[in-house]
Amino acid sequence: MGVYVTVVFVEPLPAGTEFLQSAWPLHVTLVRFDSAVPVPELAAVLEAALEGREAFTAVVGGDARFGRNGSVPVSLVDPATGLVDLHEALLYGLLHELGEEIRLPGPNHTRANYRPHVTHRVRRLNPGDTFEVRQVALVDMFPDRDRRFRRVLAAWTLGGRRLAEQEDGEQHGRQGQHGTKEGNVPGQG
């Protein structure tokens, strides 16, 4: 069973990009889910859920702390900007089209409990900052069963076309902490 997230990267990334788990680029998670459904089928469902959606500007709000004992610093993002609508559209698409084939981690991060935010890792956003929400990406949380990395499987431009989708056997560049490519996935190529 695969573990996936749909995200908005503050600075869009193309499909095939890989990065260290410890060096996530700035992003807003839309939906996290588990599924054994093949990636092309997941991508088709997500693409249909995004059809007709336009890009918009998100506004960063205040700071908060999430996670166990408030150990994860985050910047909240104004939910009125459209991120909640994207969350709901993707969630509905997955559950309506794939139903029992989708597992959600629990109710604490969906629907009324969804709180759009950007986690502070390598960098952070400040209150009042804005960013363009112009892309949604599907990310594999354990590509090739390797928990150290994350891989962008597909990316869609809002108001438009799919940017790209990873093909089986395609080489993948890994992103380092500073966004530079570090080569290809071992064993591929």
Backbone as CSV, one residue per row, in Angstrom:
resi,resn,N_x,N_y,N_z,CA_x,CA_y,CA_z,C_x,C_y,C_z
1,MET,0.849,-1.182,0.000,0.000,0.000,0.000,0.889,1.238,0.000
2,GLY,0.565,2.184,-0.871,1.338,3.404,-0.968,0.833,4.467,-0.004
3,VAL,1.727,5.349,0.392,1.403,6.478,1.259,1.661,7.744,0.443
4,TYR,0.620,8.582,0.319,0.690,9.739,-0.561,0.185,10.996,0.126
5,VAL,0.603,12.141,-0.422,0.011,13.421,-0.053,-0.181,14.231,-1.326
6,THR,-1.232,15.037,-1.326,-1.378,16.062,-2.344,-0.988,17.360,-1.670
7,VAL,-0.174,18.147,-2.355,0.359,19.370,-1.755,0.355,20.514,-2.762
8,VAL,0.457,21.713,-2.209,0.772,22.911,-2.983,2.174,23.312,-2.558
9,PHE,3.129,23.249,-3.483,4.465,23.743,-3.182,4.469,25.256,-3.343
10,VAL,5.068,25.960,-2.390,5.160,27.415,-2.479,5.908,27.803,-3.756
11,GLU,6.935,27.049,-4.104,7.651,27.191,-5.371,7.454,25.874,-6.115
12,PRO,6.618,25.868,-7.176,6.260,24.612,-7.857,7.464,23.761,-8.252
13,LEU,7.265,22.440,-8.183,8.281,21.458,-8.559,7.723,20.546,-9.637
14,PRO,8.550,20.114,-10.576,8.071,19.201,-11.612,7.990,17.764,-11.113
15,ALA,7.166,16.959,-11.791,7.098,15.530,-11.502,8.477,14.923,-11.702
16,GLY,8.794,13.937,-10.874,10.092,13.283,-10.926,11.088,13.837,-9.929
17,THR,10.807,15.022,-9.381,11.709,15.610,-8.395,11.693,14.779,-7.123
18,GLU,12.848,14.529,-6.556,12.959,13.868,-5.256,13.704,14.773,-4.297
19,PHE,13.371,14.636,-3.025,14.049,15.411,-1.991,14.078,14.596,-0.718
20,LEU,14.979,14.967,0.170,15.101,14.282,1.450,13.870,14.523,2.312
21,GLN,13.485,13.534,3.072,12.358,13.672,4.000,12.610,14.825,4.955
22,SER,13.849,15.032,5.322,14.201,16.082,6.277,14.311,17.463,5.632
23,ALA,14.136,17.538,4.310,14.316,18.811,3.605,13.134,19.127,2.685
24,TRP,11.919,18.907,3.209,10.732,19.227,2.421,10.799,20.686,1.970
25,PRO,10.536,20.948,0.677,10.368,22.345,0.263,9.111,22.912,0.930
26,LEU,9.032,24.229,1.048,7.844,24.843,1.648,6.603,24.402,0.878
27,HIS,5.586,23.967,1.632,4.370,23.446,0.994,3.200,23.497,1.962
28,VAL,2.010,23.383,1.396,0.781,23.210,2.165,0.236,21.832,1.800
29,THR,0.039,20.964,2.780,-0.559,19.662,2.527,-2.060,19.845,2.342
30,LEU,-2.599,19.228,1.295,-4.041,19.286,1.043,-4.736,18.038,1.583
31,VAL,-4.261,16.848,1.176,-4.838,15.589,1.664,-3.719,14.565,1.764
32,ARG,-3.681,13.843,2.882,-2.768,12.707,3.057,-3.624,11.454,3.025
33,PHE,-3.178,10.428,2.287,-3.974,9.200,2.189,-3.084,8.013,1.857
34,ASP,-3.594,6.818,2.122,-2.944,5.564,1.770,-3.819,4.869,0.742
35,SER,-3.196,4.158,-0.203,-3.974,3.433,-1.196,-3.094,2.436,-1.934
36,ALA,-3.713,1.335,-2.376,-3.045,0.362,-3.233,-3.441,0.580,-4.694
37,VAL,-4.242,1.586,-4.963,-4.661,1.904,-6.329,-3.431,2.334,-7.124
38,PRO,-3.296,1.868,-8.370,-2.140,2.269,-9.187,-2.073,3.793,-9.365
39,VAL,-0.865,4.323,-9.395,-0.655,5.775,-9.480,-1.376,6.402,-10.673
40,PRO,-1.357,5.809,-11.873,-2.076,6.457,-12.974,-3.572,6.640,-12.688
41,GLU,-4.175,5.696,-11.988,-5.591,5.819,-11.634,-5.793,6.912,-10.577
42,LEU,-4.907,6.954,-9.575,-4.978,8.031,-8.579,-4.838,9.388,-9.267
43,ALA,-3.858,9.492,-10.168,-3.609,10.750,-10.859,-4.826,11.180,-11.679
44,ALA,-5.489,10.247,-12.327,-6.674,10.579,-13.125,-7.796,11.120,-12.245
45,VAL,-7.996,10.512,-11.087,-9.030,10.972,-10.156,-8.702,12.374,-9.651
46,LEU,-7.450,12.592,-9.278,-7.042,13.909,-8.779,-7.148,14.971,-9.870
47,GLU,-6.730,14.619,-11.068,-6.818,15.566,-12.183,-8.268,15.973,-12.438
48,ALA,-9.185,15.012,-12.397,-10.610,15.319,-12.591,-11.121,16.239,-11.481
49,ALA,-10.661,16.015,-10.258,-11.104,16.847,-9.128,-10.596,18.284,-9.250
50,LEU,-9.500,18.474,-9.967,-8.905,19.808,-10.126,-9.405,20.533,-11.379
51,GLU,-10.134,19.829,-12.208,-10.589,20.414,-13.474,-11.382,21.703,-13.235
52,GLY,-11.025,22.722,-13.969,-11.724,24.002,-13.892,-11.287,24.905,-12.752
53,ARG,-10.374,24.453,-11.931,-9.910,25.268,-10.803,-8.830,26.233,-11.274
54,GLU,-8.918,27.452,-10.798,-7.979,28.498,-11.201,-6.954,28.768,-10.100
55,ALA,-5.826,29.325,-10.492,-4.792,29.735,-9.538,-5.331,30.879,-8.678
56,PHE,-4.750,31.038,-7.501,-5.148,32.114,-6.597,-3.985,32.449,-5.676
57,THR,-4.139,33.529,-4.934,-3.098,33.968,-4.002,-3.470,33.546,-2.589
58,ALA,-2.522,32.944,-1.885,-2.716,32.564,-0.481,-1.993,33.571,0.399
59,VAL,-2.564,33.832,1.560,-2.010,34.800,2.507,-1.610,34.064,3.786
60,VAL,-0.382,34.285,4.208,0.137,33.643,5.419,-0.334,34.419,6.640
61,GLY,-0.834,33.682,7.632,-1.287,34.282,8.883,-0.239,34.117,9.972
62,GLY,-0.710,33.946,11.181,0.177,33.855,12.333,0.848,32.505,12.469
63,ASP,1.737,32.437,13.441,2.446,31.198,13.749,1.628,30.356,14.711
64,ALA,1.865,29.060,14.665,1.244,28.109,15.588,2.219,26.954,15.780
65,ARG,1.839,26.030,16.648,2.644,24.833,16.877,1.716,23.633,16.808
66,PHE,2.094,22.667,15.977,1.316,21.445,15.796,2.128,20.269,16.321
67,GLY,1.536,19.094,16.230,2.247,17.874,16.596,2.247,17.622,18.091
68,ARG,2.882,16.525,18.431,2.978,16.113,19.831,3.691,17.193,20.639
69,ASN,3.051,17.651,21.683,3.585,18.673,22.584,3.949,19.972,21.871
70,GLY,3.282,20.254,20.753,3.546,21.492,20.030,4.959,21.588,19.495
71,SER,5.522,20.463,19.085,6.922,20.428,18.672,7.169,20.856,17.227
72,VAL,6.089,21.075,16.456,6.252,21.402,15.041,5.813,22.848,14.795
73,PRO,6.762,23.763,14.512,6.384,25.151,14.238,5.818,25.290,12.830
74,VAL,4.702,26.024,12.707,4.052,26.220,11.414,3.615,27.670,11.247
75,SER,3.400,28.045,9.996,2.745,29.307,9.659,1.356,28.937,9.151
76,LEU,0.322,29.438,9.805,-1.038,29.184,9.339,-1.260,29.949,8.039
77,VAL,-2.139,29.427,7.184,-2.479,30.085,5.927,-3.973,30.361,5.954
78,ASP,-4.346,31.569,5.571,-5.743,31.986,5.595,-6.598,30.979,4.831
79,PRO,-7.517,30.288,5.514,-8.327,29.268,4.841,-9.311,29.857,3.835
80,ALA,-9.590,31.148,3.918,-10.545,31.775,3.003,-9.972,31.944,1.601
81,THR,-8.688,31.707,1.418,-8.067,31.954,0.120,-8.347,30.871,-0.912
82,GLY,-8.936,29.757,-0.544,-9.239,28.700,-1.506,-8.605,27.367,-1.198
83,LEU,-7.712,27.312,-0.221,-7.062,26.043,0.113,-8.052,25.028,0.684
84,VAL,-9.011,25.499,1.456,-10.024,24.584,2.000,-10.857,24.006,0.862
85,ASP,-11.180,24.834,-0.132,-11.931,24.331,-1.290,-11.137,23.262,-2.038
86,LEU,-9.832,23.484,-2.218,-8.996,22.470,-2.870,-8.972,21.179,-2.058
87,HIS,-8.801,21.315,-0.739,-8.808,20.154,0.160,-10.103,19.360,-0.013
88,GLU,-11.226,20.060,0.041,-12.534,19.392,-0.071,-12.719,18.742,-1.437
89,ALA,-12.301,19.419,-2.505,-12.462,18.869,-3.852,-11.650,17.590,-4.032
90,LEU,-10.407,17.598,-3.573,-9.561,16.416,-3.697,-10.070,15.279,-2.813
91,LEU,-10.451,15.599,-1.601,-10.981,14.595,-0.679,-12.248,13.963,-1.252
92,TYR,-13.154,14.793,-1.759,-14.390,14.279,-2.351,-14.063,13.390,-3.551
93,GLY,-13.171,13.866,-4.423,-12.824,13.075,-5.597,-12.281,11.705,-5.233
94,LEU,-11.348,11.670,-4.292,-10.766,10.389,-3.872,-11.817,9.468,-3.259
95,LEU,-12.602,9.995,-2.335,-13.577,9.148,-1.634,-14.754,8.762,-2.523
96,HIS,-15.202,9.675,-3.370,-16.336,9.395,-4.251,-15.953,8.386,-5.334
97,GLU,-14.778,8.565,-5.922,-14.364,7.699,-7.027,-13.753,6.382,-6.567
98,LEU,-13.036,6.392,-5.438,-12.283,5.206,-5.033,-12.751,4.604,-3.714
99,GLY,-13.563,5.330,-2.959,-14.201,4.818,-1.745,-13.312,4.021,-0.829
100,GLU,-13.617,2.750,-0.694,-12.929,1.851,0.242,-11.451,1.637,-0.116
101,GLU,-11.070,2.037,-1.325,-9.683,1.852,-1.745,-8.769,2.971,-1.249
102,ILE,-9.352,3.926,-0.524,-8.599,5.048,0.043,-8.701,4.977,1.555
103,ARG,-7.568,5.092,2.222,-7.545,5.171,3.688,-7.028,6.535,4.092
104,LEU,-7.791,7.206,4.943,-7.355,8.481,5.490,-6.760,8.233,6.869
105,PRO,-5.792,9.054,7.301,-5.143,8.806,8.587,-6.049,9.060,9.787
106,GLY,-7.175,9.688,9.591,-8.087,9.967,10.697,-8.760,11.301,10.494
107,PRO,-9.733,11.616,11.340,-10.513,12.834,11.143,-9.833,14.116,11.632
108,ASN,-8.689,14.014,12.275,-8.064,15.202,12.855,-7.510,16.191,11.844
109,HIS,-7.387,15.783,10.578,-6.765,16.655,9.585,-7.616,16.829,8.332
110,THR,-8.887,16.474,8.413,-9.743,16.589,7.241,-11.029,17.338,7.564
111,ARG,-11.653,17.802,6.493,-12.927,18.522,6.533,-12.890,19.671,7.532
112,ALA,-13.753,19.663,8.526,-13.821,20.792,9.466,-12.530,20.946,10.270
113,ASN,-11.744,19.886,10.389,-10.493,19.946,11.152,-9.274,20.263,10.291
114,TYR,-9.477,20.497,9.006,-8.363,20.836,8.125,-7.911,22.266,8.398
115,ARG,-6.621,22.437,8.686,-6.038,23.760,8.954,-4.843,23.960,8.033
116,PRO,-5.036,24.693,6.940,-3.909,24.890,6.023,-2.755,25.600,6.713
117,HIS,-1.546,25.074,6.478,-0.363,25.632,7.129,0.889,25.236,6.355
118,VAL,1.957,25.963,6.600,3.273,25.662,6.043,4.193,25.372,7.221
119,THR,4.758,24.166,7.232,5.669,23.778,8.311,7.019,24.455,8.126
120,HIS,7.595,24.929,9.232,8.942,25.527,9.206,9.948,24.392,9.281
121,ARG,10.708,24.215,8.238,11.799,23.234,8.268,13.083,23.966,7.954
122,VAL,13.488,23.930,6.708,14.715,24.606,6.307,14.482,26.116,6.231
123,ARG,13.305,26.507,5.738,12.927,27.915,5.608,11.550,28.111,6.222
124,ARG,11.083,29.365,6.224,9.750,29.642,6.748,9.137,30.815,6.010
125,LEU,7.820,30.959,6.142,7.096,32.129,5.660,6.701,32.942,6.880
126,ASN,6.515,34.241,6.687,6.166,35.141,7.785,4.746,35.663,7.629
127,PRO,4.129,36.071,8.739,2.781,36.635,8.658,2.727,37.780,7.644
128,GLY,1.702,37.732,6.785,1.532,38.745,5.752,2.147,38.377,4.414
129,ASP,3.050,37.392,4.392,3.602,36.940,3.115,2.479,36.356,2.263
130,THR,2.653,36.404,0.959,1.702,35.777,0.048,2.469,34.847,-0.890
131,PHE,1.749,33.886,-1.458,2.322,33.039,-2.492,1.204,32.610,-3.428
132,GLU,1.580,32.340,-4.674,0.615,31.942,-5.678,0.359,30.438,-5.581
133,VAL,-0.896,30.068,-5.481,-1.305,28.666,-5.516,-1.647,28.392,-6.975
134,ARG,-0.670,27.849,-7.700,-0.856,27.642,-9.133,-0.596,26.195,-9.556
135,GLN,-0.228,25.353,-8.590,0.076,23.967,-8.901,-0.350,23.077,-7.734
136,VAL,-0.832,21.886,-8.045,-1.078,20.845,-7.050,-0.247,19.647,-7.470
137,ALA,0.417,19.015,-6.497,1.287,17.873,-6.801,0.902,16.667,-5.958
138,LEU,1.121,15.493,-6.521,0.959,14.222,-5.821,2.352,13.739,-5.456
139,VAL,2.574,13.478,-4.159,3.893,13.093,-3.655,3.824,11.708,-3.016
140,ASP,4.771,10.858,-3.398,4.955,9.534,-2.796,5.812,9.724,-1.549
141,MET,5.281,9.316,-0.403,5.990,9.506,0.859,7.105,8.488,1.092
142,PHE,7.086,7.359,0.354,8.109,6.331,0.515,8.475,5.742,-0.849
143,PRO,9.073,6.543,-1.741,9.381,6.013,-3.073,10.360,4.851,-2.987
144,ASP,10.047,3.811,-3.722,10.892,2.607,-3.719,11.100,2.079,-2.295
145,ARG,10.113,2.311,-1.434,10.130,1.883,-0.024,11.275,2.491,0.779
146,ASP,11.713,3.649,0.355,12.821,4.341,1.020,12.262,5.526,1.799
147,ARG,12.216,5.405,3.110,11.629,6.437,3.965,12.447,7.727,4.022
148,ARG,13.653,7.700,3.504,14.512,8.895,3.552,14.141,9.942,2.514
149,PHE,13.377,9.548,1.491,13.096,10.447,0.382,11.601,10.612,0.133
150,ARG,11.271,11.649,-0.633,9.928,11.890,-1.139,10.061,12.123,-2.634
151,ARG,9.037,11.729,-3.422,9.093,11.901,-4.879,7.782,12.502,-5.373
152,VAL,7.898,13.540,-6.214,6.735,14.133,-6.864,6.361,13.222,-8.030
153,LEU,5.160,12.631,-7.953,4.716,11.691,-8.982,3.996,12.381,-10.138
154,ALA,3.236,13.426,-9.828,2.492,14.161,-10.851,2.264,15.567,-10.337
155,ALA,2.095,16.497,-11.271,1.841,17.887,-10.898,0.894,18.496,-11.924
156,TRP,-0.057,19.274,-11.444,-1.048,19.913,-12.304,-1.014,21.421,-12.097
157,THR,-1.077,22.135,-13.193,-1.186,23.581,-13.131,-2.658,23.920,-12.979
158,LEU,-3.002,24.720,-11.991,-4.399,25.108,-11.826,-4.808,25.991,-12.996
159,GLY,-5.994,25.692,-13.521,-6.480,26.417,-14.676,-5.907,25.878,-15.967
160,GLY,-5.260,24.716,-15.880,-4.628,24.243,-17.107,-4.363,22.769,-17.142
161,ARG,-3.210,22.445,-17.582,-2.814,21.107,-17.953,-1.948,20.443,-16.885
162,ARG,-1.780,19.150,-17.044,-0.845,18.421,-16.191,0.556,18.821,-16.616
163,LEU,1.410,19.151,-15.672,2.790,19.519,-16.001,3.567,18.305,-16.471
164,ALA,3.434,17.228,-15.741,4.156,16.011,-16.107,3.738,14.906,-15.168
165,GLU,3.948,13.700,-15.592,3.733,12.552,-14.714,4.916,11.625,-14.883
166,GLN,5.384,11.108,-13.784,6.529,10.211,-13.798,6.162,8.940,-14.550
167,GLU,7.050,8.489,-15.382,6.859,7.238,-16.101,7.712,6.164,-15.446
168,ASP,7.232,4.920,-15.469,8.036,3.827,-14.930,9.364,3.764,-15.673
169,GLY,10.453,3.593,-14.932,11.774,3.484,-15.508,12.442,4.819,-15.799
170,GLU,11.741,5.913,-15.585,12.307,7.237,-15.835,13.317,7.559,-14.745
171,GLN,14.353,8.305,-15.103,15.333,8.714,-14.102,14.756,9.863,-13.289
172,HIS,15.167,9.956,-12.045,14.644,10.970,-11.144,15.786,11.712,-10.480
173,GLY,15.774,13.029,-10.561,16.778,13.815,-9.863,16.390,13.986,-8.411
174,ARG,17.342,13.933,-7.538,17.091,14.157,-6.116,17.434,15.586,-5.778
175,GLN,16.605,16.189,-4.947,16.839,17.555,-4.514,17.529,17.522,-3.159
176,GLY,18.568,18.306,-3.022,19.249,18.435,-1.740,18.572,19.505,-0.910
177,GLN,19.136,19.845,0.200,18.541,20.840,1.087,18.431,22.197,0.427
178,HIS,19.242,22.473,-0.559,19.219,23.793,-1.180,18.592,23.760,-2.557
179,GLY,17.880,22.655,-2.884,17.155,22.581,-4.135,18.006,22.214,-5.343
180,THR,19.217,21.751,-5.137,20.064,21.364,-6.257,19.964,19.871,-6.483
181,LYS,20.071,19.460,-7.737,19.979,18.039,-8.034,21.235,17.308,-7.571
182,GLU,21.016,16.123,-7.031,22.125,15.336,-6.506,22.301,14.034,-7.277
183,GLY,21.686,13.888,-8.459,21.867,12.663,-9.224,20.575,11.918,-9.387
184,ASN,20.680,10.647,-9.695,19.514,9.812,-9.967,19.285,8.810,-8.863
185,VAL,18.101,8.252,-8.884,17.756,7.232,-7.896,18.651,6.023,-8.112
186,PRO,19.263,5.505,-7.045,20.105,4.321,-7.198,19.322,3.180,-7.832
187,GLY,19.977,2.472,-8.741,19.331,1.318,-9.368,18.487,1.677,-10.563
188,GLN,18.397,2.956,-10.935,17.614,3.338,-12.092,18.536,3.968,-13.114
189,GLY,18.241,3.761,-14.375,18.916,4.544,-15.294,19.670,4.025,-16.378
